[in-house]
Amino acid sequence: MKLMINRITWAVLALLLVMGACKKASEVQPIVNLPRSAPEAEGVSSEDIMRFLDSAAVSPHEFHSLMIVRHGKVVAEGWWAPYRSDLRHTMYSTSKSFTSTAVGFAVTEKLITVNDKVVSFFPEDLPDTISPYLADLTIKDLLTMSVGQDPDPTSFVPSADSNWVKSFLALPILNKPGTKFLYNSMATYMLSAIVQKVTGEKVIDYLKPRLFEPLAIEGMAWEEDPRGINTGGWGLRVKTEDMAKFGQLYLQKGKWNGKQILPAAWVEEATSIKIDQNPDSIPPEMEQNEWNHGYCYQFWRCRNNAYRADGAFGQYIFVIPDKDAVIAITSESPDMGSEMELVWKFLYPALRDEKLPDNPEMAGRLKEKLASLALPVPNKGVAPQLAQEISGKTFTMEDNAFMATALQFTFAGDSCILNTTSAGKEIVNVFGAGRWIKGETLMPGPSLLGSARNLPPAKVVSAYGWEGDTLKLTMRFIESPHTQYLSCAFSKDKVLVNIKPSNNPNINIPPLKGVVKN
């Protein structure tokens, strides 16, 4: 009997230990992916999301991904093929909100304050004469885009000198810091440089244990200046769900998995209005212009008491506290204002305040539509006899801005192999006939800023087609918003290559000219 009681006692103790271990494991189990739910279950209209997708399809905007989070759960997600959920996407200025977060952590750890003077961090990089305005410049002025420089130096500082900090500090400050808004990506770069100065770590490394690891964000990359400082104002690459997690962290006032990883006070401080971008605008204009609702610490305020991180060509993280929602979007848009108008016209009303009845038919249609999203593949056309005549021949190129000295086109089956010799290196890209071929390339893709470093080979999908005797090559840089279009016209032993980047289709790039030399 005593033996039986002992056995029962040990069994109970073992069970309690297992239960305790399970409970403990569940308490610390991190959220790797956000939980999923049906739209109507979270008070979101599937029909309204369908209307958004239909409007997006006929708009001038090229959407690459969409994720809608309501009450902490993903209710709709889609990627326009060849973009995919596992791919990172260039954030452009959405990067700024991550840099601002790094500043928040540094303030929390008492390494800096927002009122610290910028000149105090870089005594070795100061100009010979320090103006009163430069002496007064603070971290807060950098955060609020109120440095006082004019014009924005971002277009010329990166190419002026390898020491971007020194070049920035040498520029005249024309307006009293803190008084006038002027968008300035180099100001965000300076925030990155300050964080690296006081922590001894690049911003991306400083954020790993504080932000990226708690949110289970992996595989991120960030461009650097020639001296190894993250660019700060642009250049971060993360996945769409990583964007949504970041927005959800802010929506939850800095709390994640029940732990306060970023102080709620900093979240409030960073996302409340600090400066009016256009103090002379009248209310109706303010409501229609998405850049007139006030600027925060590297976040934008927007209508409906919401705020957002946004980047060039349409990379967005909308945080909508009144609706307990986050919307993440990547895209290539020629007009970000009208693109955001689609969000407020269709997606915001989809977030209902009342409960919605199940709508399995519409929810099913929405799920199918989201799963079938795709960008058009170039038409392969009909290969002319010319294709076989030029296959394998090497065209020697005239001097050009791309430093391409030779091109060779080889057609094999339903593929076109383009060999490019540039700056003494051979670059090989393979294009599919009316179909995408995945690959990587060392060929630089379209970009707003090309002076940063630490760029790995770019992931691309490539396809080709014929229009008469003209070969059309399309190369999508699928970790960026952009696409490169090449139009190759052949005449006897000559080739004329016109290059058109999707981010600036109206730019006049001199064509590349080549000839086959016997």
N, C-alpha and C positions, 0 to 999 in steps of 0.2 A: 504493500500500500504506500509506504514511504517512498519507495523507488518510483512508483507511478506518479506521485505528487511532484517529486523532483523532476521527472521527465516533463510533466505538464508545465511546471514552473519554467524550466529551460525553454520549452517550446514557445511559451508566452513571451518570455524575455527576447527570444530570437525574433519573434514576430514584431515585437515593439521596436527592436533595433532596426529591422528592415523597414518598418513604417517610418521610423524617424529618419533613416537615411534617405528614403524616397521623398519625404517631406522636405528635407534639407536640399536635396538635389533639385526639387521643383522650385524651391525658393530662389536658387541661384541660376537656374537654367536660363541662359540668355535667349533673347529673341533673335534668331538668325534671319528669318524672313517674317515680314509682317503677316498677321493672320488674315485669312480671306473670308469673305462673306458675300451673300447675294445682295444686289443693290437695294431691293425693296425691304429686305430684312433690316437695313440700316437707314431706312427712310429716304432712299435715293431712287429717282425715277429712271428706269431703264429706257423708257421712251424718250425722255429728254436727252439722255446720253446718245441715243441713236440719232436724234436730230442734230446734235453737235457733230457727230461723225459724218453725217450726210452733208452738212454745211462745210465741214473741213475739206471734204472731197472735191467740192466745186470752188473752193477758195484759191487764192494765189499762194497760199502757204503750204509748204511741204512738211507735214508732220512726220516725226520719226518715232515718238513714243508718247504714251499717255498713261498715267496712273492716278486713280482717284481713291483717297483714303477717307473713310467716314467712321467716326467713333473708334478710331484706331485700327480699322480693318479695311483691307483693299477690297473695293466693290467693283472696280473695273480696271482693266489693264490691257494694253495692246501695243505692239510694235509693228511698224510698217516695214515689212521685209524689203531689203535685206538687213535692216536693223533688227537687233535681237536683245532679249532680256539680259543675256550674259555679257554684252558688250558695254564698255565704258563709252562715254560721250563727252566731248569737249564742252566745258561749262561756260567758257568765256567769262563774263563778269559775275555770273553766279558764284564764281570762285571767291569774290570779295566777301560774301557773307560767311564763308568758312574762315577767311583771314580775320574778320571781325571777331569770330568765335575764339580764335587763338588769342587775340588781344584780351578777350573776356577771361580766359583761363589765366593769362599772365597777370591781369589785375587782381583776380581772386587769390592768386598765390603771392600777391604783394611784391611782384617783381617790377611792376610799373604802376602808374596811375594815368588816367586820361589827361591830366593837367601837366604831365611832364613835358619839358621843352625838347623838341626834336634835336636841336643842336647838341644837347647834352650827351647824346648817344654816339655821336660821330665827330669827335674833336679832330681826328686826323683827316677828315674829308671836307672841312669847312673852307669856304672861300677866304681870301685874304681880308676882305672887308665884310663884316656881318651887319646887315641892315637891321634896323629896329624891328621891322616886320618879321624877318627871319628869326631873330632872337626870341620873338614872342610866339612863334609857331609851336603848337602843342599837338600831342597825339589826338586829342579830340578834334582839332581842325582837320587832321588827316582823315579821321573816321567820318566826318560830316561833309567831306568834299568842299571845304571852305578854306583852302590853303591861301588863296588870294593871287595865285598865278593866273596869267592870261596871255596867250591861249593855253589850252590843255597841252602839256608837254609830252604826252604819251607817244605821239607819232614820231618824235625826233630824239628824245633822250636815249632810248635803247640803242640807237645807231650812232650816237655821238661819241661814246666812250665805253670801254668795258666796265668802268666803275660808275654804275648807274646812280649810286648814292651821291657821289661827288657831283655828277652832272645835274642832278635834281637840286641839290643845295646851292649850286652856282646860279640858278635861274632867278631873275628878279621877281619879287612879290609886289604886285602893284596895288593890291587892296588889303586892308587890315584883315588878318586872319580871323576867321569865325564870323565874318559879316556878309560874305557873298558866295553863293553856291556856284561852282563850276566843276562839272564831271571831270575827274582826274584819276586815271588808273594808276599813274605813277605814285599818287598819294597812298594807294593801297599797297603798292610795292614797298614803299617806305615803312608801312606797318609791318610787313613781312620781315624787312631788314631789322627793324627794332626788336621784334620777337626773337629773331635769330641771335641778335646781339646779346640780349639779356638771358637767354636760355642755353646758348651754345648749340642749338639744334635748328635745323630747317623747320619751317612751319609744318610740313607734312609729317615729319618725325615727332615733333612736339605734340601734334594732335593725335597720333596713333593711340597711346594709352588713355588719353583723356576723352577722345571723341570717336575715332574710328573703331577701336576695339570694343568699347561698350556697345556700339550700335551694330557690331558684326559687319563693318564695311571693310572689304578687302580688295586688293588689286588696284587701288587708286594710284594715280601718278600726277606729278605736278611739274610743269616746266620751270627751268631755272635761268638766272642771268649768267653771264660768263664767269662770275665769281662764286657760283653755287648757292645763290639765294633764290628761294622760290619766288616766282613772279608776283604772287599775291593777288593782283587785280585781275588775273586771267590765268589760263593754262592748267587748271585742275581737271582731271578726268575721273568720273565716277559713273556708276550705273544708275538707271532710272529709279530703281528701288532704294538706292542709297540716298538719292535726292529726297524721296518721300520720307525716309527715316529721319533725315536731317530736319525736314519741315515738321514732322511729328514730334521730335524732341522739343522744338520751339513751341509748338502748340501745347505741349504738356509742361510748359514753363521750366524746361531744363531737366525734367525727371525722366528716367528710363529704367525699366525693370524694377520700379519701386525705389530707385536710388537717385538722389539729386546730384547729377554729374556736372551740371552748369547752374549756378545760382539763379533762382527765379528773379531776383532783383536785377541781375545783369540782362536776362532775357527782356524784361520790361524796359530797361534803360536802352538796350540796343535796338528795340523795335518801335520806340515812340518817336514822334516828330522832333527833330533837332533843328532843322532849318527849312525855310520855304524856298523851293527852287525858283519860283516866279511870284514874288510878292505882289506884282501888279496885275495878276490874272484875276478875272471876275469869276464868281461861283459857277455859272454855267460852263465856262471854259474849263474850270478846274475839274468838274465832274467828268468831262469828256476826255481830258488829257491825262493819261495814266502816269505822266511824269510831273504832275502838278499837285500831288496830294501830300507832299512833304517827304523829306529824306531823313533817315535815321543813322544808325551806325552801320553803313554798308548794306542796309535794307531800304526798300522803297515802301512807303505807305501807298495804299490804293483804296479804291471805293469799297463800300460795304464793310468798313472798319477792318479791312484785311491788310496784310502786308506781304511782301514778296522779295525773293531773291530773283534777279533776272540777268540774263546774259545775251549778248549780241545774237541776232538771227533767231531768237525765240527759245531760250533755255530758261525755264521758269520753275520756281517753287512757290506756289501760292499757299499762304497760311491764313485760314479763315476761322478765327476763334468763335464768332457768333454762330457758325454752322458746325463747329467741331470737325473741321475738314481740312485736308491738304490735297492739293492738286499739283502733280509734277508733269512737266511737258518738255520734250526736246524736239527741235524742229529747225528748219531753215526758212525764215520768213523775210519777205522784202518789206514788210510793214508791221512791226511788232504791235503798234497801237491797234490796228484793225484785227490782228490775231487775238489780242487779249479781249477785244470786244466780243469775240465768239465765246470766250470763257464766261463772261458776265451775262451774255444773252441766253446761253443754253445750259451751261454746267452749274452756274450758281442757282438758278431756279430749280434745278434737279434735286438740290439738297433741301428736302422738305422738312418743315418743323413738325408736321404730324406723322404718325405711323402710316405706312402704306400697305395695302393688302398684297399678298403674293401675286405675282404676275409671271408665272413660269413660262408662258409662251413668249412674251416679250423679252424676258431675261435670257431665254434660250437663244432667241434671234440675236440679241446683243452679244452673247458669248461667241456665237458663230462668227459674227461680223468682226469682232475684235481679234479672233484667231485667224481671220483671212485677210487682214490688212496687208497691203503690199504696194510698193511703188512700181511704176511701169518699167519693164525690161526693154531695152532698145530693140527695135525690129531688125532682124538679121538681114533682110532684103535678099537680093539675088547676087551671088558673087560673080563678077565679070571675068572674062578671060584674062584680063589684066592681072588678077590676083595671082595666077600661077606664073605670070611673066616676071613679076617683081619679087616673088617669094624667094627669100634667101639672099637677095641682093643687098649690098651695103651702100647707103647714101651718105656721102660726105657732106657735112653741114657747114654753111657759112657761119661766121661769128654771130653769136646770139646771146641774149641775156641769161639763158639757161645753161650756158657753157656746154651745150650738147654738140659734140664733134662728129658723131655718127649715129645713124638710125638703120636698123635692119628689121624688115617685116617678114615673118615666116608663117605660112599657112599650112596647118597640118590637121586634117579631119575638120572638126568644127571649132578649132581654136586658132587664134592669131597670137604669135609670140613676137613681142616687141622688145628688141635689144637696143638699149640706149647707152651710148658711151658719153659720159659727162664728167668733166674734171678728172679724166684719167681712170674713172671707174665704170664698170659695166653694170647696168641695171636691167634686169629681165622682168617683164610683166606679161602675163598671159590673159588674153581676153576670150570669152566664149561667144560663139555665134548665136546671138539672140538669147543668151543665157548668162547668168552670173558665174564667174569663177572666183573662188576665194583665194586670197593670197596676202602677201606682205610686200611692201615696196620701200625702197630708200628714196624714191622720188618725192621731193617736197610737195605737199598738197596745198590747196588754197588756204589762206589764213589772213586774218587782219594784221597780225604782228608776227614777223618771222625772225626776230633777233634773239629769241630765247634758246636755251640749250636743253639737254637731257631729253631728247626726243627719240624714242625707240622706233624701229621700223613700223611704218603705218599699216594697219589692217585695211585691206581694200577688197571690194568685189569689182570685177571688170567684165565688160561685154562689148561686142562690136557688131556693126551692121554696115551694109552697103547702100549708098544712094547713087546709082549710076556707077561712075568710076571713082567716086569719092568714098573713102573709108572713114567711118565714124567710130571713134573709140570713146567709151565712157568708163571712167574710173571713179567709183564712189569710195571716199575715205570714211569708212563706216564707224570710226570712233571720233568723227567730227561731223559738223552739219553739212560739209561741203562735198562737191563733185567737180572733177576736172573733165572737160569735154575737148577732144582733139578731132579736128577735121583735116584729113590728109588727102589732098588732091594730087593725082599722078598724071604726068604728061611725059611720055617716052621714058627717059631715064632721069626725070626730075620729080621732086616732091615739094609740095608747099603745105606746111602744117600750120593751121590756125588753132590757137589755144584759147579756150574760154572757161574761166573759173565761175562756178555757180554763185560765189559770194559777191562777184562784181562782173555781171555779164556784159556791161556796157563799156568795160575798160578796153582800150585799144592796145592790144599786145602785138608788136611787130611779128609777122609770121616767120616761121623757121623755113629756110630754103636749103635744099640739098640736091646733090646730083650723084649719079653712079659714075665712078671713075674706073675706066678699064685699065 
